[in-house]
Amino acid sequence: MNALMRVWPSVARNALLLQLIVVAPALVVLLAGGIALAFSDRPAPTPWWTNTYSPDSQCNGQPLPAGSVVRVYDPQGVLCGVSVVKYAGRYGLMPVYADDPTSPEDEGALPGDLLRFTVDGQPASTSPSVVRWSASGELQRVDLSGGL
């Protein structure tokens, strides 16, 4: 405190500025952590993916509302794909990424993995009822329904 008083006397006498100088670095760290958390809600792109889409997805018998977020997970719960509904009842083309076997991380699905779809965080029924990650570049129509 004495060193601060000699270097920056006006700040040392102002309790509010002093608290800001002490608290600001902690706020920056917390903010950076929050930003990292927000970006972790995105799949890790890899060179291999399938594309899914739907021209007819519904929620409680109505077209899926614009702004709804469709997510796809592999059996281990890894987020493989995300799409935001732009037009009511429609989503995609949504890339659903595969795991990169050359990295130690689990980025996505493996061929044959059963995929799980959610809409705005709620489980969604799919048509066809079983959706699997198949081969890179494949195009799959997956309609979603249910009381989301």
DSSP file (Angstrom, degrees, kcal/mol; ACC not computed):
  #  RESIDUE AA STRUCTURE BP1 BP2  ACC     N-H-->O    O-->H-N    N-H-->O    O-->H-N    TCO  KAPPA ALPHA  PHI   PSI    X-CA   Y-CA   Z-CA
    1    1 A M     >        0   0    0      0, 0.0     4,-2.3     0, 0.0     5,-0.1   0.000 360.0 360.0 360.0 -40.8    0.0    0.0    0.0
    2    2 A N  H  >  +     0   0    0      2,-0.2     4,-1.9     1,-0.2     5,-0.1   0.890 360.0  51.2 -64.2 -38.1    2.8    2.4    0.8
    3    3 A A  H  > S+     0   0    0      1,-0.2     4,-2.2     2,-0.2     5,-0.2   0.910 110.5  48.8 -65.2 -40.9    4.5    1.7   -2.6
    4    4 A L  H  > S+     0   0    0      1,-0.2     4,-3.4     2,-0.2     8,-0.3   0.894 108.2  54.7 -63.4 -39.8    1.2    2.4   -4.3
    5    5 A M  H  < S+     0   0    0     -4,-2.3    -1,-0.2     1,-0.2    -2,-0.2   0.871 111.4  44.7 -62.0 -38.1    0.8    5.6   -2.3
    6    6 A R  H  < S+     0   0    0     -4,-1.9    -1,-0.2     2,-0.2    -2,-0.2   0.892 121.6  37.1 -74.2 -38.9    4.3    6.8   -3.5
    7    7 A V  H  < S+     0   0    0     -4,-2.2    -2,-0.2     1,-0.2    -3,-0.2   0.892 137.5  12.4 -80.4 -41.6    3.7    5.8   -7.2
    8    8 A W    >X  +     0   0    0     -4,-3.4     4,-2.0    -5,-0.2     3,-0.6  -0.600  67.7 170.8-139.7  73.2    0.1    6.7   -7.6
    9    9 A P  H 3> S+     0   0    0      0, 0.0     4,-1.4     0, 0.0     5,-0.1   0.827  76.5  55.5 -60.6 -36.2   -1.1    8.8   -4.6
   10   10 A S  H 3> S+     0   0    0      1,-0.2     4,-0.7     2,-0.2    -5,-0.1   0.877 110.3  45.9 -67.4 -35.0   -4.5    9.7   -6.1
   11   11 A V  H X4 S+     0   0    0     -3,-0.6     3,-0.8     1,-0.2     7,-0.4   0.904 108.3  56.3 -71.2 -41.3   -5.5    6.1   -6.6
   12   12 A A  H 3< S+     0   0    0     -4,-2.0    -1,-0.2    -8,-0.3    -2,-0.2   0.813 109.1  47.2 -62.1 -29.8   -4.3    5.0   -3.1
   13   13 A R  H 3< S+     0   0    0     -4,-1.4     2,-0.8     1,-0.1    -1,-0.3   0.670  98.9  76.5 -84.3 -17.0   -6.6    7.6   -1.5
   14   14 A N    <X  -     0   0    0     -3,-0.8     4,-2.3    -4,-0.7     5,-0.2  -0.834  63.2-166.6 -99.9 106.1   -9.6    6.6   -3.6
   15   15 A A  H  > S+     0   0    0     -2,-0.8     4,-2.4     1,-0.2     5,-0.2   0.859  86.2  53.8 -60.9 -38.3  -11.0    3.4   -2.2
   16   16 A L  H  > S+     0   0    0      2,-0.2     4,-2.2     1,-0.2    -1,-0.2   0.933 111.0  44.6 -64.9 -46.6  -13.2    2.7   -5.2
   17   17 A L  H  > S+     0   0    0      2,-0.2     4,-2.4     1,-0.2    -1,-0.2   0.897 112.3  53.4 -63.0 -40.0  -10.4    3.0   -7.7
   18   18 A L  H  X S+     0   0    0     -4,-2.3     4,-1.8    -7,-0.4    -2,-0.2   0.920 109.9  47.0 -61.4 -44.7   -8.2    0.8   -5.4
   19   19 A Q  H  X S+     0   0    0     -4,-2.4     4,-3.1     1,-0.2     5,-0.3   0.902 110.6  53.3 -63.8 -40.5  -10.8   -1.9   -5.3
   20   20 A L  H  X S+     0   0    0     -4,-2.2     4,-2.8     1,-0.2    -2,-0.2   0.909 108.1  49.9 -61.3 -43.0  -11.3   -1.7   -9.1
   21   21 A I  H  < S+     0   0    0     -4,-2.4    -1,-0.2     1,-0.2    -2,-0.2   0.874 116.3  42.3 -63.9 -36.7   -7.5   -2.2   -9.6
   22   22 A V  H  < S+     0   0    0     -4,-1.8     4,-0.4    -5,-0.2    -2,-0.2   0.889 122.0  38.5 -76.2 -39.9   -7.5   -5.2   -7.3
   23   23 A V  H >X S+     0   0    0     -4,-3.1     4,-2.0     1,-0.2     3,-0.5   0.798  98.1  76.7 -84.3 -30.6  -10.8   -6.8   -8.6
   24   24 A A  H 3X S+     0   0    0     -4,-2.8     4,-2.3    -5,-0.3     5,-0.2   0.872  92.0  51.9 -53.9 -46.3  -10.4   -6.1  -12.4
   25   25 A P  H 3> S+     0   0    0      0, 0.0     4,-2.0     0, 0.0    -1,-0.2   0.898 109.8  50.4 -60.4 -37.0   -7.9   -8.8  -13.1
   26   26 A A  H <> S+     0   0    0     -3,-0.5     4,-2.3    -4,-0.4    -2,-0.2   0.898 109.4  51.3 -66.0 -38.7  -10.1  -11.4  -11.4
   27   27 A L  H  X S+     0   0    0     -4,-2.0     4,-2.7     2,-0.2    -1,-0.2   0.892 107.6  52.8 -64.6 -39.2  -13.1  -10.2  -13.5
   28   28 A V  H  X S+     0   0    0     -4,-2.3     4,-2.5     2,-0.2    -1,-0.2   0.919 109.4  49.0 -61.8 -43.7  -11.0  -10.6  -16.7
   29   29 A V  H  X S+     0   0    0     -4,-2.0     4,-2.1     2,-0.2    -2,-0.2   0.926 112.9  47.1 -62.3 -45.2  -10.2  -14.2  -15.7
   30   30 A L  H  X S+     0   0    0     -4,-2.3     4,-2.0     2,-0.2    -2,-0.2   0.907 112.4  49.7 -63.7 -41.5  -13.8  -15.0  -15.0
   31   31 A L  H  X S+     0   0    0     -4,-2.7     4,-2.3     2,-0.2    -2,-0.2   0.918 109.7  50.9 -63.5 -44.3  -15.0  -13.4  -18.3
   32   32 A A  H  X S+     0   0    0     -4,-2.5     4,-2.2     1,-0.2    -1,-0.2   0.891 109.8  51.1 -61.6 -39.3  -12.4  -15.3  -20.3
   33   33 A G  H  X S+     0   0    0     -4,-2.1     4,-2.1     2,-0.2    -1,-0.2   0.888 109.3  50.7 -64.4 -38.9  -13.5  -18.5  -18.7
   34   34 A G  H  X S+     0   0    0     -4,-2.0     4,-2.2     2,-0.2    -2,-0.2   0.889 109.7  49.8 -66.1 -39.7  -17.1  -17.7  -19.6
   35   35 A I  H  X S+     0   0    0     -4,-2.3     4,-2.0     2,-0.2    -2,-0.2   0.915 110.2  50.5 -65.0 -42.4  -16.2  -17.0  -23.2
   36   36 A A  H  X S+     0   0    0     -4,-2.2     4,-1.2     1,-0.2    -2,-0.2   0.904 109.8  51.2 -61.8 -40.4  -14.3  -20.3  -23.4
   37   37 A L  H  < S+     0   0    0     -4,-2.1     3,-0.4     1,-0.2     4,-0.3   0.905 107.8  52.5 -63.1 -41.4  -17.3  -22.1  -21.9
   38   38 A A  H >< S+     0   0    0     -4,-2.2     3,-1.0     1,-0.2    -1,-0.2   0.896 111.1  46.6 -62.4 -39.5  -19.6  -20.5  -24.5
   39   39 A F  H >< S+     0   0    0     -4,-2.0     3,-0.8     1,-0.2    -1,-0.2   0.676  98.0  70.3 -77.9 -15.9  -17.4  -21.7  -27.4
   40   40 A S  T 3< S+     0   0    0     -4,-1.2    -1,-0.2    -3,-0.4    -2,-0.2   0.586  81.8  76.7 -75.5  -6.7  -17.1  -25.2  -26.0
   41   41 A D  T <  S+     0   0    0     -3,-1.0    -1,-0.3    -4,-0.3    -2,-0.1   0.055  82.4  85.7 -88.8  25.6  -20.7  -25.7  -27.0
   42   42 A R  S <  S-     0   0    0     -3,-0.8    37,-0.1    37,-0.1    39,-0.0  -0.949  86.1-108.3-123.0 145.7  -19.6  -26.1  -30.6
   43   43 A P        -     0   0    0      0, 0.0    37,-0.2     0, 0.0    65,-0.1  -0.333  32.0-111.8 -69.2 156.0  -18.4  -29.3  -32.2
   44   44 A A        -     0   0    0     63,-0.6     2,-0.0    35,-0.6    -4,-0.0  -0.803  36.1-129.6 -87.4 111.4  -14.8  -29.8  -33.0
   45   45 A P        +     0   0    0      0, 0.0     4,-0.1     0, 0.0    36,-0.0  -0.343  31.4 177.9 -63.7 140.3  -14.5  -29.8  -36.8
   46   46 A T        -     0   0    0      2,-0.2    53,-0.1    61,-0.0    52,-0.0  -0.839  45.9-100.2-131.1 170.7  -12.6  -32.7  -38.3
   47   47 A P  S    S+     0   0    0      0, 0.0     2,-0.4     0, 0.0    53,-0.0   0.547 104.8  68.0 -70.8  -3.8  -11.9  -33.6  -42.0
   48   48 A W        +     0   0    0     50,-0.2    50,-2.5    88,-0.1     2,-0.3  -0.962  60.4 139.0-123.4 130.4  -14.8  -36.2  -41.8
   49   49 A W  E     -A   97   0A   0     -2,-0.4    88,-3.7    48,-0.3     2,-0.3  -0.991  36.8-139.0-158.4 158.1  -18.5  -35.5  -41.5
   50   50 A T  E     -A   96   0A   0     46,-1.9    46,-3.1    -2,-0.3     2,-0.5  -0.804  27.0-127.6-109.4 162.6  -21.9  -36.5  -42.7
   51   51 A N  E     -Ab  95 139A   0     87,-2.9    89,-3.2    -2,-0.3     2,-0.3  -0.949  22.5-171.5-113.3 132.1  -24.6  -34.0  -43.4
   52   52 A T  E     +Ab  94 140A   0     42,-2.3    42,-3.0    -2,-0.5    41,-0.6  -0.886  10.9 163.6-117.0 154.4  -28.1  -34.1  -41.9
   53   53 A Y  E     -Ab  92 141A   0     87,-1.6    89,-2.6    -2,-0.3    39,-0.2  -0.972  19.1-157.2-157.3 165.9  -31.1  -32.0  -42.8
   54   54 A S  E     -A   91   0A   0     37,-2.3    37,-1.8    -2,-0.3     3,-0.3  -0.917  14.5-175.9-153.0 127.4  -34.8  -31.9  -42.4
   55   55 A P  S    S+     0   0    0      0, 0.0    35,-0.1     0, 0.0     2,-0.1   0.448  90.4  39.9 -92.5  -2.0  -37.5  -30.1  -44.4
   56   56 A D        +     0   0    0     35,-0.1     2,-0.4     2,-0.0    34,-0.2  -0.499  68.4 148.6-150.8  72.8  -40.2  -31.3  -41.9
   57   57 A S        -     0   0    0     32,-2.8     7,-2.6    -3,-0.3     2,-0.3  -0.882  24.9-164.3-108.3 143.6  -39.4  -31.3  -38.2
   58   58 A Q  E     -C   63   0B   0     86,-3.0     2,-0.4    -2,-0.4    90,-0.1  -0.881  21.3-160.0-131.7 157.4  -42.1  -30.6  -35.6
   59   59 A C  E >  S-C   62   0B   0      3,-3.3     3,-1.9    -2,-0.3    88,-0.2  -0.977  87.2 -16.2-134.1 118.0  -42.6  -29.7  -32.0
   60   60 A N  T 3  S-     0   0    0     86,-2.6    87,-0.1    -2,-0.4    -1,-0.1   0.870 129.6 -52.7  53.2  39.9  -46.0  -30.5  -30.5
   61   61 A G  T 3  S+     0   0    0      1,-0.3    -1,-0.3    85,-0.2    86,-0.1   0.446 121.8 100.9  79.7   0.1  -47.5  -31.0  -34.0
   62   62 A Q  E <  S-C   59   0B   0     -3,-1.9    -3,-3.3     1,-0.1    -1,-0.3  -0.830  86.5 -85.4-113.5 153.9  -46.3  -27.6  -35.2
   63   63 A P  E     -C   58   0B   0      0, 0.0    -5,-0.3     0, 0.0    25,-0.1  -0.290  58.0 -92.7 -55.1 140.2  -43.2  -26.8  -37.3
   64   64 A L        -     0   0    0     -7,-2.6    25,-2.9    80,-0.1    26,-0.3  -0.345  53.8-109.1 -53.7 126.7  -40.1  -26.5  -35.3
   65   65 A P    >   -     0   0    0      0, 0.0     3,-1.9     0, 0.0    20,-0.2  -0.273  30.0-101.6 -67.1 145.2  -39.8  -22.7  -34.5
   66   66 A A  T 3  S+     0   0    0      1,-0.2    20,-0.2    20,-0.1     3,-0.1  -0.377 110.4  37.5 -58.2 141.1  -37.1  -20.6  -36.1
   67   67 A G  T 3  S+     0   0    0     18,-3.3    -1,-0.2     1,-0.4    19,-0.1   0.208  82.4 135.3  96.1 -14.4  -34.3  -20.0  -33.6
   68   68 A S    <   -     0   0    0     -3,-1.9    17,-3.0    17,-0.1     2,-0.6  -0.359  51.8-132.7 -63.7 148.4  -34.5  -23.6  -32.2
   69   69 A V  E     -D   84   0C   0     15,-0.2    51,-2.9    -3,-0.1     2,-0.5  -0.925  15.3-160.9-112.0 119.5  -31.1  -25.2  -31.7
   70   70 A V  E     -DE  83 119C   0     13,-3.3    13,-2.5    -2,-0.6     2,-0.3  -0.845  13.2-176.5 -97.5 129.1  -30.6  -28.8  -33.0
   71   71 A R  E     -DE  82 118C   0     47,-2.2    47,-2.3    -2,-0.5     2,-0.4  -0.939  12.9-154.2-126.2 150.8  -27.7  -30.6  -31.5
   72   72 A V  E     -DE  81 117C   0      9,-2.3     8,-3.2    -2,-0.3     9,-1.3  -0.985  11.7-170.9-125.9 135.2  -26.3  -34.1  -32.2
   73   73 A Y  E     -DE  79 116C   0     43,-2.6    43,-2.5    -2,-0.4     6,-0.2  -0.923  17.1-132.5-124.8 148.3  -24.3  -36.2  -29.8
   74   74 A D    >   -     0   0    0      4,-2.0     3,-2.2    -2,-0.3    41,-0.1  -0.345  46.6 -86.4 -85.5 177.5  -22.3  -39.5  -30.1
   75   75 A P  T 3  S+     0   0    0      0, 0.0    40,-0.1     0, 0.0    -1,-0.1   0.743 129.4  55.4 -60.5 -23.1  -22.8  -42.4  -27.6
   76   76 A Q  T 3  S-     0   0    0      2,-0.1    30,-0.0    32,-0.1    33,-0.0   0.436 121.3-106.4 -88.3   1.1  -20.1  -40.9  -25.3
   77   77 A G    <   +     0   0    0     -3,-2.2     2,-0.4     1,-0.3    -5,-0.0   0.614  68.0 151.4  85.6  13.2  -22.0  -37.6  -25.2
   78   78 A V        -     0   0    0     30,-0.1    -4,-2.0     1,-0.1     2,-0.4  -0.652  51.7-117.8 -80.5 130.0  -19.6  -35.7  -27.4
   79   79 A L  E     +D   73   0C   0     -2,-0.4   -35,-0.6    -6,-0.2    -6,-0.2  -0.544  40.0 169.2 -68.2 121.4  -21.2  -32.9  -29.3
   80   80 A C  E     +     0   0C   0     -8,-3.2    17,-2.6    -2,-0.4     2,-0.3   0.646  58.7  10.5-109.3 -22.6  -20.8  -33.7  -33.0
   81   81 A G  E     -D   72   0C   0     -9,-1.3    -9,-2.3    15,-0.2     2,-0.3  -0.992  51.9-169.2-160.3 149.8  -23.1  -31.2  -34.8
   82   82 A V  E     +D   71   0C   0     13,-0.4     2,-0.3    -2,-0.3   -11,-0.2  -0.997   9.4 172.9-142.5 138.4  -25.1  -28.0  -34.2
   83   83 A S  E     -D   70   0C   0    -13,-2.5   -13,-3.3    -2,-0.3     2,-0.5  -0.993  21.8-143.0-144.6 140.6  -27.7  -26.2  -36.4
   84   84 A V  E     -D   69   0C   0     -2,-0.3     2,-0.4   -15,-0.2   -15,-0.2  -0.898  29.4-118.0-102.1 130.3  -30.0  -23.3  -35.7
   85   85 A V        +     0   0    0    -17,-3.0   -18,-3.3    -2,-0.5     6,-0.2  -0.531  34.7 175.2 -68.2 120.4  -33.4  -23.5  -37.4
   86   86 A K        +     0   0    0      4,-0.4     2,-0.4    -2,-0.4    -1,-0.2   0.797  69.5  35.4 -95.4 -35.8  -33.7  -20.6  -39.8
   87   87 A Y  B >  S-G   90   0D   0      3,-0.6     3,-2.6   -22,-0.1    -1,-0.3  -0.974 103.6 -91.7-122.4 133.9  -37.0  -21.4  -41.3
   88   88 A A  T 3  S+     0   0    0     -2,-0.4   -24,-0.1     1,-0.3     3,-0.1  -0.110 110.2   7.9 -47.2 128.2  -39.9  -23.0  -39.3
   89   89 A G  T 3  S+     0   0    0    -25,-2.9   -32,-2.8     1,-0.2     2,-0.4   0.371 112.6  95.1  84.3  -3.8  -39.7  -26.8  -39.5
   90   90 A R  B <   +G   87   0D   0     -3,-2.6    -3,-0.6   -26,-0.3    -4,-0.4  -0.943  39.9 165.0-126.8 141.2  -36.4  -26.9  -41.3
   91   91 A Y  E     -A   54   0A   0    -37,-1.8   -37,-2.3    -2,-0.4     3,-0.2  -0.964  28.5  -7.7-141.7 163.0  -32.7  -27.4  -40.3
   92   92 A G  E     -A   53   0A   0     -2,-0.3   -39,-0.2     1,-0.3    -6,-0.1  -0.245  28.1-156.0  97.4 178.2  -29.5  -28.2  -42.0
   93   93 A L  E     +     0   0A   0    -41,-0.6    -1,-0.3    -2,-0.1   -40,-0.2   0.383  63.6 176.0 -61.2 126.3  -27.3  -29.0  -43.8
   94   94 A M  E     -A   52   0A   0    -42,-3.0   -42,-2.3    -3,-0.2     2,-0.3  -0.947  25.9-136.7-114.5 116.8  -25.7  -29.7  -40.5
   95   95 A P  E     -A   51   0A   0      0, 0.0     2,-0.6     0, 0.0   -13,-0.4  -0.547  12.8-160.6 -69.8 134.7  -22.3  -31.3  -40.5
   96   96 A V  E     -A   50   0A   0    -46,-3.1   -46,-1.9    -2,-0.3   -15,-0.2  -0.957  21.5-139.7-116.9 109.0  -22.0  -34.1  -38.0
   97   97 A Y  E     -A   49   0A   0    -17,-2.6    12,-1.9    -2,-0.6   -48,-0.3  -0.335   6.0-139.9 -81.4 149.1  -18.3  -34.7  -37.3
   98   98 A A  B     -h  109   0E   0    -50,-2.5   -50,-0.2    10,-0.3    12,-0.2  -0.548  34.3 -90.5 -93.4 164.3  -16.4  -37.9  -36.9
   99   99 A D        -     0   0    0     10,-2.8     7,-0.1     9,-0.2    -1,-0.1  -0.513  34.6-126.8 -71.8 142.9  -13.6  -38.5  -34.4
  100  100 A D    >   -     0   0    0      5,-0.2     3,-1.7    -2,-0.2     7,-0.1  -0.844  15.8-159.6 -92.0 109.9  -10.1  -37.8  -35.7
  101  101 A P  T 3  S+     0   0    0      0, 0.0    -1,-0.1     0, 0.0    -2,-0.0   0.649  86.2  64.0 -67.5 -12.4   -8.1  -41.0  -35.0
  102  102 A T  T 3  S+     0   0    0     -3,-0.0    -2,-0.0     2,-0.0    -3,-0.0   0.526  95.8  67.8 -88.8  -4.4   -4.8  -39.1  -35.2
  103  103 A S  S <  S-     0   0    0     -3,-1.7     4,-0.1     2,-0.2    -3,-0.0  -0.829  78.5-132.2-113.8 155.4   -5.6  -36.9  -32.1
  104  104 A P  S    S+     0   0    0      0, 0.0    -1,-0.1     0, 0.0     2,-0.1   0.709  83.0  87.8 -75.9 -18.3   -5.9  -38.0  -28.5
  105  105 A E  S    S-     0   0    0      1,-0.1     2,-0.8    -5,-0.1    -5,-0.2  -0.381  81.0-124.1 -78.5 158.3   -9.2  -36.1  -28.1
  106  106 A D        +     0   0    0      1,-0.1    -7,-0.1    -7,-0.1    -1,-0.1  -0.881  37.9 166.9 -99.7 100.4  -12.7  -37.5  -28.8
  107  107 A E        -     0   0    0     -2,-0.8   -63,-0.6    -7,-0.1     2,-0.3   0.674  55.3 -41.9 -90.5 -18.1  -14.0  -35.0  -31.3
  108  108 A G  S    S-     0   0    0    -65,-0.1   -10,-0.3   -12,-0.1    -9,-0.2  -0.907  80.1 -21.6-177.9-158.0  -17.0  -36.9  -32.6
  109  109 A A  B     -h   98   0E   0    -12,-1.9   -10,-2.8    -2,-0.3    -2,-0.1  -0.233  41.6-137.9 -79.4 162.0  -18.7  -40.1  -33.8
  110  110 A L    >   -     0   0    0    -12,-0.2     3,-2.7     1,-0.1    23,-0.3  -0.838  46.1 -76.7-110.8 155.2  -17.2  -43.3  -35.2
  111  111 A P  T 3  S+     0   0    0      0, 0.0    23,-0.2     0, 0.0     3,-0.1  -0.290 122.8  20.4 -52.8 130.2  -18.7  -45.2  -38.1
  112  112 A G  T 3  S+     0   0    0     21,-4.0    22,-0.1     1,-0.3    23,-0.0   0.230  88.8 143.2  93.7 -13.1  -21.7  -47.1  -36.9
  113  113 A D    <   -     0   0    0     -3,-2.7    20,-2.6    20,-0.2     2,-0.4  -0.336  54.6-119.2 -62.3 138.8  -22.2  -44.9  -33.8
  114  114 A L  B     -I  132   0F   0     18,-0.2     2,-0.3    -3,-0.1    18,-0.2  -0.662  30.0-141.9 -76.2 130.1  -25.8  -44.3  -32.8
  115  115 A L        -     0   0    0     16,-3.2     2,-0.5    -2,-0.4    16,-0.4  -0.758   7.4-152.4-100.5 143.3  -26.5  -40.5  -32.9
  116  116 A R  E     -E   73   0C   0    -43,-2.5   -43,-2.6    -2,-0.3     2,-0.3  -0.961  10.6-156.3-117.3 128.4  -28.7  -38.7  -30.3
  117  117 A F  E     -E   72   0C   0     -2,-0.5     7,-2.2     7,-0.4     2,-0.3  -0.793  10.4-177.3-105.8 144.2  -30.6  -35.5  -31.3
  118  118 A T  E     -EF  71 123C   0    -47,-2.3   -47,-2.2    -2,-0.3     2,-0.4  -0.953  15.6-150.9-131.8 156.4  -31.8  -32.7  -29.1
  119  119 A V  E >  S-EF  70 122C   0      3,-2.7     3,-2.1    -2,-0.3   -49,-0.2  -0.989  85.5 -17.1-126.6 122.1  -33.8  -29.5  -29.7
  120  120 A D  T 3  S-     0   0    0    -51,-2.9   -50,-0.1    -2,-0.4    -1,-0.1   0.855 130.6 -52.5  49.7  39.3  -33.1  -26.7  -27.3
  121  121 A G  T 3  S+     0   0    0    -52,-0.4    -1,-0.3     1,-0.2   -51,-0.1   0.379 115.6 112.7  84.6  -3.9  -31.6  -29.2  -24.9
  122  122 A Q  E <  S-F  119   0C   0     -3,-2.1    -3,-2.7    26,-0.1    -1,-0.2  -0.829  76.2-101.5-103.5 140.5  -34.5  -31.6  -24.9
  123  123 A P  E     -F  118   0C   0      0, 0.0     2,-0.4     0, 0.0    -5,-0.2  -0.273  39.7-154.0 -57.1 142.1  -34.3  -35.1  -26.4
  124  124 A A        -     0   0    0     -7,-2.2    -7,-0.4    22,-0.1     2,-0.2  -0.941  12.1-126.1-121.2 142.5  -35.9  -35.4  -29.8
  125  125 A S  E     -J  145   0G   0     20,-2.2    20,-1.9    -2,-0.4     2,-0.3  -0.605  31.6-148.2 -79.0 146.7  -37.5  -38.4  -31.6
  126  126 A T  E     -J  144   0G   0     -2,-0.2    18,-0.2     3,-0.2    16,-0.0  -0.860   8.4-121.8-120.1 153.1  -36.1  -39.0  -35.0
  127  127 A S  E    S+J  143   0G   0     16,-1.9    16,-2.2    -2,-0.3     2,-0.2  -0.945 109.1  44.0-131.0 111.9  -37.4  -40.4  -38.3
  128  128 A P  S    S-     0   0    0      0, 0.0     0, 0.0     0, 0.0     0, 0.0   0.429  99.0-138.3 -67.2 158.4  -35.8  -42.8  -39.1
  129  129 A S  S    S+     0   0    0     -2,-0.2     2,-0.5     1,-0.1    -3,-0.2   0.774  89.2  47.4 -67.8 -26.6  -35.9  -44.0  -35.5
  130  130 A V        -     0   0    0    -16,-0.0     2,-0.5     2,-0.0    -1,-0.1  -0.973  68.8-176.5-117.9 122.6  -32.3  -45.1  -35.6
  131  131 A V        -     0   0    0     -2,-0.5   -16,-3.2   -16,-0.4     2,-0.3  -0.979   6.2-177.6-120.8 125.3  -29.7  -42.7  -36.9
  132  132 A R  B     -I  114   0F   0     -2,-0.5     2,-0.5   -18,-0.2   -18,-0.2  -0.897  35.0-111.2-121.0 149.2  -26.1  -43.8  -37.2
  133  133 A W        +     0   0    0    -20,-2.6   -21,-4.0    -2,-0.3   -20,-0.2  -0.694  49.0 167.5 -73.4 126.6  -22.9  -42.1  -38.3
  134  134 A S        -     0   0    0     -2,-0.5     2,-0.3     1,-0.3    -1,-0.2   0.786  43.6 -19.7-109.7 -82.5  -22.1  -43.9  -41.5
  135  135 A A  S >  S-     0   0    0    -24,-0.1     3,-2.1   -23,-0.0    -1,-0.3  -0.979  70.3 -90.8-138.6 147.4  -19.5  -42.6  -44.0
  136  136 A S  T 3  S+     0   0    0     -2,-0.3   -86,-0.2     1,-0.3     3,-0.1  -0.290 111.4  20.5 -58.2 134.9  -17.9  -39.2  -44.6
  137  137 A G  T 3  S+     0   0    0    -88,-3.7    -1,-0.3     1,-0.3   -87,-0.2   0.311  87.8 140.3  90.7  -8.8  -19.8  -37.2  -47.1
  138  138 A E    <   -     0   0    0     -3,-2.1   -87,-2.9   -89,-0.2     2,-0.5  -0.391  44.8-140.8 -70.0 146.7  -23.1  -39.0  -46.7
  139  139 A L  E     -b   51   0A   0    -89,-0.2     2,-0.4    -3,-0.1   -87,-0.2  -0.943  21.2-175.2-109.6 124.5  -26.3  -37.0  -46.7
  140  140 A Q  E     -b   52   0A   0    -89,-3.2   -87,-1.6    -2,-0.5     2,-0.6  -0.976  20.6-144.4-125.6 129.6  -29.1  -38.1  -44.3
  141  141 A R  E     +b   53   0A   0     -2,-0.4     2,-0.4   -89,-0.2   -87,-0.2  -0.823  24.8 176.5 -87.1 124.1  -32.6  -36.8  -43.9
  142  142 A V        -     0   0    0    -89,-2.6     2,-0.3    -2,-0.6    -2,-0.0  -0.899  11.5-162.3-132.3 102.0  -33.5  -36.8  -40.2
  143  143 A D  E     -J  127   0G   0    -16,-2.2   -16,-1.9    -2,-0.4     2,-0.3  -0.641  10.9-148.0 -83.5 142.0  -36.8  -35.4  -39.3
  144  144 A L  E     +J  126   0G   0     -2,-0.3   -86,-3.0   -18,-0.2     2,-0.3  -0.830  23.2 161.4-111.6 147.9  -37.3  -34.5  -35.6
  145  145 A S  E     +J  125   0G   0    -20,-1.9   -20,-2.2    -2,-0.3     2,-0.2  -0.964  15.4  87.8-154.6 170.4  -40.6  -34.6  -33.6
  146  146 A G  S    S-     0   0    0     -2,-0.3   -86,-2.6   -22,-0.2     2,-1.4  -0.665  81.2 -54.2 129.7 178.4  -42.0  -34.7  -30.2
  147  147 A G              0   0    0    -88,-0.2   -88,-0.1    -2,-0.2    -2,-0.0  -0.630 360.0 360.0 -91.4  76.3  -43.1  -32.6  -27.3
  148  148 A L              0   0    0     -2,-1.4    -1,-0.2   -90,-0.1   -26,-0.1   0.451 360.0 360.0 -76.3 360.0  -39.9  -30.6  -27.1
